[in-house]
Amino acid sequence: MRLMRAFSVTALLAVFTYVGYVNASPQVSNDDLHCLALNIYHEARSESLAGQYAVADVVLNRVESPMYPDNVCSVVYQGVMWEGHPVRDKCQFSWYCDGNSDHPTETDSWYRAIGVAVNILHNDQFRGLTESATHYHTDYVNPTWNTSMNYIGRIGNHLFYLETR
């Protein structure tokens, strides 16, 4: 396991902006960028870039939906809480309440997740990839909630769904 280099999301964003990788965008907070990168890292670090963008797209679809919180961090950390801590297996995204450390340990995967988060948040690239999906799960599980959803499609190891209204 490689140790994480001491680069913050803020420092990387400054570098990306300086070299022209992203457009400066004051409406995107560094906290939201960090939360989205964490979700991409934990949910899809072994996926292709398309799979990582798809996971990020679902988070942003939820932010835009009136049925979910209105910012990235609140969507990513949504779950049942008890005494300020997430209840195991009661979160929207499983990594947040699985009992394991949330600190990224794979440097290359972490930087890749940050790059995806920066690109989708600042450049709007690949938005709409999941056709407004608000849910996904991996192909090795079959949750009961998916029976009440419209299946959108599959990207990598994730299946994407849209809530029926």
VENFEN-V700234 format. One record per residue. OMEGA is omega in radians with two decimals (NA if undefined). BURIAL is I if it has 16 or more other C-alpha atoms within 10 Angstrom, else O. Layout:
OMEGA/BURIAL, OMEGA/BURIAL
This chain:
3.12/O, 3.09/O, 3.12/O, 3.02/O, -3.03/O, 3.05/O, 3.10/O, 3.06/O, 3.13/I, 3.14/O, 3.12/O, 3.09/O, 3.11/I, 3.11/O, 3.14/O, -3.14/I, -3.12/I, -3.09/O, 3.06/O, 3.12/O, 3.12/I, 3.00/I, 3.08/I, -3.08/O, -3.06/O, -3.09/O, 3.11/O, -3.13/O, 3.08/O, 3.09/O, 3.13/O, 3.09/I, 3.14/I, -3.14/I, 3.13/I, 3.11/I, 3.09/I, -3.13/I, 3.09/I, -3.13/I, -3.05/I, -3.08/I, -2.96/I, -3.07/I, 3.13/I, -3.13/O, 3.00/I, 3.06/O, 3.11/O, 3.11/O, 3.11/I, 3.08/I, 3.14/I, 3.10/I, 3.10/I, -3.14/I, 3.12/I, 3.11/I, -3.12/I, 3.03/I, 3.10/I, 3.11/I, -3.12/I, -3.11/I, 3.09/O, -3.11/O, -3.08/O, 3.09/O, -3.01/I, 3.02/O, -3.01/I, -3.09/I, 3.13/I, 3.08/O, -3.09/I, -3.08/I, 3.14/I, 3.12/I, 3.10/I, -3.12/O, 3.04/O, -3.11/O, 3.07/O, -3.12/O, 3.12/O, 3.09/I, -3.08/I, 3.09/I, 3.13/O, -3.13/O, 3.09/I, 3.12/O, -2.92/I, -3.08/I, -3.07/I, -3.10/I, 3.13/I, 3.12/O, 3.12/O, 3.09/O, 3.11/O, -3.11/O, 3.12/O, -3.13/I, 3.14/O, -3.00/O, -3.09/O, 3.12/O, 3.13/I, 3.14/I, 3.08/I, 3.11/I, 3.10/I, 3.13/I, 3.10/I, -3.14/I, 3.13/I, -3.06/I, -3.11/I, -3.13/I, -3.05/I, -3.08/I, 3.11/O, -3.11/O, 3.11/O, 3.02/I, -3.14/I, -3.13/O, -3.09/I, 3.10/I, 3.08/I, 3.12/I, 3.10/I, -3.12/I, 2.99/I, 2.97/I, 3.12/I, -3.05/I, -3.14/O, 3.03/O, 3.09/O, -3.08/O, -3.12/O, -3.09/O, -3.05/O, 3.14/I, -3.13/O, -3.08/O, 3.02/I, 3.12/O, 3.14/I, -3.12/I, -3.07/O, 2.99/I, -3.09/I, -3.12/I, -3.12/O, 3.04/I, -3.00/I, -3.05/I, 3.05/I, 3.11/I, 3.04/O, -3.10/O, NA/O
